[in-house]
Amino acid sequence: MYNNFYGLSAKPFQLNPDPAFFFGSKGHSRAMSYLEYGLSQAEGFIVITGEVGAGKTTLVRNLCRKLKNQNILVAHIVNTALDSGDILRMVVSAFNLPFESISKAALLLRIEQFMLECGRAGKRILLVVDEAQNLSRQALEELRMLSNLQAGDKSPLQTFLLGQPEFRATMMSPGMSQLRQRVIATYHLGPLDAAESKAYIEHRLRTVGWRDDPLIADDAFALIHDYAEGIPRKINTLCDRLFLMGYLEELHAFGAHEVQAVVADIQEEFALPPASSLSAAMADGGEQSPVAALQELEHIEERVSRVETSVISVLDAIRKMMVAPLLKSANQKNQ
């Protein structure tokens, strides 16, 4: 909605990972170096961990974008809440091989034949496994066993494991020593600091043609960083809402006040509803007092008012989207 209002060529704060918006913070640049080093070794596992929304998937997609002209086949597995048998089917499916109604032995044979074909063609295979913290130990063991498959004197398969911080505990647990021995590089992707958060926001905006409209004050940047705790996805969510509010209210400058208003809205939307006085009274077998009934009524009226405000805001946005082309057409006819 706000792209045209602020003269932006695309939505700058989308939640889907997009390598076109890759921002090389100190941590992300270092993680990229680890990935590139691991890729140059052409074997084993690379492990990248980080909080939800830290940018792990965007990091790997940025790397994959650089691999387009190289003889590396890349497959990405996202759904990892699987048992050991299913993980093999996901691997086969990820490389567009048939996998239905065949045994585990047949799956392994199919993967091995695929690796041999890739090896003879001079191609390498990169398997990217996202949400690795959801993998069972049996599934991880199956992935480790796949790294044993050879094409000639080496394995053409290399695996990147991306997971949340708890995956590190899984890696260090008893029984994972053989997998740890195959890990050639590991890195934990931390949050952005305050300066990086500001640079990250400006980078995403300039990528879509931002020319300081709206102006963003330093105290607004500071509050965005504090609320999002330096997590890129949380920054995107807050900034998207901030720009939407700016569009609806036709603002061309954001300060601390505007950010605080959006943060308050988000926190209120995700807050647990208060316990109903009426429900509590009925549970106790008593009757609701007049004061409690009045408080309950005021609470309901307040919620209805908020809903009405939200509906009016959406209607205003739709009205602007529909009227703008008509006005533009009328102006062109009068010229």
C-alpha positions in Angstrom: 0.0 0.0 0.0 2.7 2.5 1.0 5.1 1.9 -1.8 3.6 4.4 -4.3 3.0 7.0 -1.5 6.7 7.0 -0.6 8.0 6.5 -4.2 9.4 3.0 -3.5 9.8 0.5 -6.3 9.0 -2.5 -4.1 8.1 -3.5 -0.5 11.2 -3.0 1.5 10.3 -4.9 4.7 8.9 -8.2 3.4 9.2 -11.2 5.8 10.1 -13.8 3.1 13.9 -14.2 2.8 15.2 -12.4 -0.3 18.9 -12.4 -1.2 18.4 -9.1 -3.1 18.1 -7.4 0.3 21.1 -9.2 1.8 22.8 -6.9 4.4 26.4 -7.7 5.2 26.6 -6.9 8.9 29.7 -7.9 10.8 28.1 -11.1 11.8 26.5 -11.9 8.5 29.7 -11.2 6.6 31.7 -13.5 8.9 29.0 -16.2 8.6 29.2 -15.8 4.8 33.0 -16.3 5.0 32.5 -19.5 6.9 30.0 -20.8 4.3 32.3 -19.9 1.5 35.3 -21.6 3.2 33.2 -24.7 3.9 32.1 -24.8 0.3 35.7 -24.6 -0.9 36.5 -27.7 1.2 33.9 -29.7 -0.8 33.1 -32.1 2.0 31.4 -32.5 5.4 28.9 -30.3 7.2 28.7 -26.6 7.8 26.5 -25.5 10.8 25.0 -22.1 11.1 22.8 -21.3 14.2 20.9 -18.2 15.2 17.7 -16.9 16.7 14.4 -17.1 14.8 14.6 -14.3 12.2 18.3 -13.7 12.5 18.8 -14.1 8.7 20.1 -17.6 8.3 18.0 -18.5 5.3 18.7 -15.2 3.6 22.4 -15.8 4.2 22.4 -19.2 2.4 20.1 -17.9 -0.4 22.6 -15.1 -1.0 25.4 -17.7 -1.2 23.3 -19.8 -3.6 22.8 -16.8 -5.9 26.6 -16.7 -6.3 26.7 -20.4 -7.3 24.5 -20.1 -10.3 27.4 -20.3 -12.8 29.2 -23.1 -10.9 28.7 -26.8 -11.3 26.9 -27.1 -8.0 23.4 -28.5 -7.6 21.6 -27.0 -4.6 18.6 -28.5 -2.9 16.8 -27.0 0.1 14.8 -28.9 2.8 12.6 -26.8 5.1 10.2 -29.3 6.6 12.4 -31.1 9.1 9.9 -32.6 11.7 10.6 -36.0 10.2 11.7 -39.4 11.2 14.7 -41.2 9.7 12.8 -42.7 6.8 11.1 -39.5 5.8 14.3 -37.5 5.8 15.6 -39.7 3.0 12.5 -39.2 1.0 12.8 -35.5 1.5 16.4 -35.6 0.2 15.4 -37.6 -2.9 12.4 -35.3 -3.5 14.6 -32.2 -3.1 16.7 -33.4 -6.1 13.5 -34.1 -8.1 14.0 -37.8 -8.0 11.0 -40.3 -7.7 10.6 -41.5 -4.2 7.1 -42.9 -3.7 6.4 -46.5 -2.6 10.0 -47.6 -2.4 12.0 -49.0 0.4 14.7 -47.4 2.4 17.3 -49.5 0.6 15.9 -48.4 -2.8 16.0 -44.7 -1.6 19.7 -45.1 -0.6 20.5 -46.8 -4.0 18.7 -44.0 -5.9 20.7 -41.3 -4.0 24.0 -43.2 -4.6 23.2 -43.5 -8.3 22.4 -39.8 -8.5 25.7 -38.9 -6.8 27.6 -41.2 -9.2 26.0 -39.4 -12.2 26.8 -36.0 -10.7 30.4 -37.1 -10.0 30.9 -38.3 -13.6 29.5 -35.0 -14.9 31.9 -33.0 -12.7 29.0 -31.7 -10.6 28.9 -31.2 -6.8 25.8 -31.5 -4.6 24.8 -29.1 -1.9 22.0 -30.0 0.5 20.7 -27.1 2.7 18.7 -28.3 5.7 16.8 -25.5 7.4 15.2 -25.7 10.9 17.8 -28.4 11.8 16.8 -28.1 15.5 13.6 -30.2 14.6 15.6 -33.1 13.3 15.7 -36.3 15.4 19.0 -37.9 16.2 18.0 -40.7 13.9 17.4 -38.3 11.0 20.8 -36.6 11.7 22.4 -40.0 11.6 20.9 -40.7 8.2 22.3 -37.4 6.9 25.7 -38.3 8.3 25.5 -41.7 6.6 24.7 -40.0 3.3 28.1 -38.2 3.5 29.8 -41.6 3.4 28.5 -42.3 -0.1 31.3 -42.0 -2.5 31.6 -41.1 -6.2 35.1 -42.2 -7.0 37.6 -41.2 -4.3 35.3 -38.5 -2.7 31.8 -37.7 -1.9 30.1 -35.1 -4.1 27.6 -34.3 -1.3 28.0 -31.4 1.1 25.5 -30.4 3.7 24.6 -27.1 5.4 22.6 -27.3 8.6 20.8 -24.2 9.7 19.1 -24.2 13.1 18.1 -22.2 16.1 20.4 -22.0 19.1 19.1 -25.2 20.7 20.6 -27.1 17.8 24.0 -26.5 19.3 23.0 -28.5 22.4 21.9 -31.3 20.1 25.2 -31.3 18.3 27.1 -31.5 21.6 25.0 -34.2 23.1 26.2 -37.8 23.7 26.0 -39.9 20.6 26.6 -37.1 18.1 30.4 -37.4 18.1 30.6 -39.0 14.7 28.5 -36.1 13.2 30.7 -33.5 15.0 33.8 -35.0 13.4 32.3 -34.3 10.0 31.6 -30.6 10.8 34.3 -28.5 9.2 32.9 -25.1 10.2 30.3 -23.7 12.5 29.1 -20.2 13.3 26.4 -18.6 15.6 24.7 -15.6 14.0 24.0 -13.0 16.7 21.7 -10.0 16.6 22.6 -6.6 15.0 23.9 -3.9 17.2 22.2 -0.4 17.2 24.4 1.0 14.5 23.9 -2.0 12.3 20.1 -2.0 12.9 20.0 1.6 11.5 22.2 0.7 8.6 20.1 -2.4 7.9 16.9 -0.4 7.7 18.5 2.3 5.4 20.0 -0.5 3.2 16.6 -2.1 2.6 15.0 1.3 1.9 17.7 2.4 -0.5 17.5 -0.9 -2.3 13.9 0.1 -3.4 14.7 3.7 -4.2 14.2 5.5 -0.9 15.2 9.2 -1.0 14.7 10.3 2.6 10.9 10.2 2.3 9.9 9.6 5.0 12.6 11.1 7.2 13.5 8.8 10.1 14.9 10.4 13.2 17.7 8.9 15.2 15.5 8.3 18.3 13.1 6.3 16.0 16.0 4.1 14.8 17.0 3.6 18.5 13.5 2.5 19.5 13.2 0.2 16.6 16.4 -1.5 17.6 15.4 -1.8 21.2 12.0 -3.3 20.4 13.4 -5.7 17.8 16.5 -6.6 19.9 18.5 -6.5 16.7 16.6 -9.4 15.0 16.2 -8.6 11.3 12.8 -10.2 11.0 11.4 -8.3 14.0 12.8 -5.1 12.5 11.0 -5.8 9.2 7.7 -6.4 11.0 7.9 -3.2 13.0 9.0 -1.1 10.1 6.3 -2.5 7.8 3.7 -1.5 10.3 5.4 1.9 10.8 5.3 2.7 7.1 1.7 1.5 6.8 0.7 3.9 9.6 2.7 6.7 7.8 0.7 6.0 4.6 -2.7 6.0 6.3 -1.9 9.2 8.2 0.1 10.8 5.4 3.2 11.3 7.4 6.6 12.2 5.9 8.7 11.9 9.1 8.9 9.3 11.8 10.2 10.0 15.3 10.0 8.2 18.6 6.4 9.1 19.1 5.3 7.3 15.9 7.4 4.2 16.7 6.0 4.0 20.2 2.5 4.2 18.8 3.1 1.2 16.5 4.9 -0.8 19.2 1.9 -0.2 21.5 -0.5 -1.5 18.9 1.6 -4.6 18.2 1.9 -5.4 21.9 -1.8 -4.9 22.5 -2.7 -7.2 19.6 -0.6 -10.0 21.0 -1.4 -9.5 24.6 -3.6 -12.1 26.4 -7.1 -10.9 27.0 -7.9 -10.0 30.6 -9.9 -12.5 32.6 -13.6 -11.8 32.4 -15.1 -10.5 35.6 -18.3 -12.3 34.7 -16.6 -15.6 34.1 -14.8 -15.3 37.4 -18.0 -14.5 39.3 -19.8 -17.4 37.7 -17.0 -19.7 38.5 -17.2 -18.7 42.1 -21.0 -19.3 42.1 -21.7 -15.6 42.9 -23.2 -12.7 41.1 -21.3 -10.0 39.3 -21.2 -6.7 41.2 -22.5 -3.5 39.5 -18.9 -2.1 39.5 -17.5 -5.2 37.9 -20.3 -5.2 35.3 -19.5 -1.5 34.5 -15.8 -2.3 34.1 -16.7 -5.2 31.8 -18.9 -3.0 29.7 -16.2 -0.3 29.4 -13.7 -2.9 28.3 -16.1 -4.2 25.6 -16.8 -0.7 24.4 -13.0 0.0 24.3 -12.4 -3.1 22.2 -15.3 -2.3 19.8 -13.8 1.2 19.4 -10.4 -0.2 18.5 -12.0 -2.6 15.9 -13.9 0.4 14.4 -10.7 2.4 14.2 -8.9 -0.5 12.4 -11.8 -1.0 10.0 -11.9 2.8 9.2 -8.1 2.7 8.6 -8.4 -0.2 6.2 -11.3 1.5 4.4 -9.3 4.7 4.0 -6.4 2.7 2.5 -8.7 0.9 0.0 -10.4 4.3 -0.9 -7.0 5.8 -1.6 -6.0 2.9 -3.8 -9.2 3.1 -5.8 -9.4 6.9 -6.1 -5.8 7.6 -7.0 -5.9 6.0 -10.5 -9.2 7.8 -11.2 -7.8 11.2 -10.3 -4.7 10.5 -12.3 -6.8 9.6 -15.4 -9.0 12.7 -15.0 -5.9 15.0 -14.7 -4.4 13.4 -17.9 -7.7 14.1 -19.8 -7.8 17.8 -18.6 -4.2 18.4 -19.8 
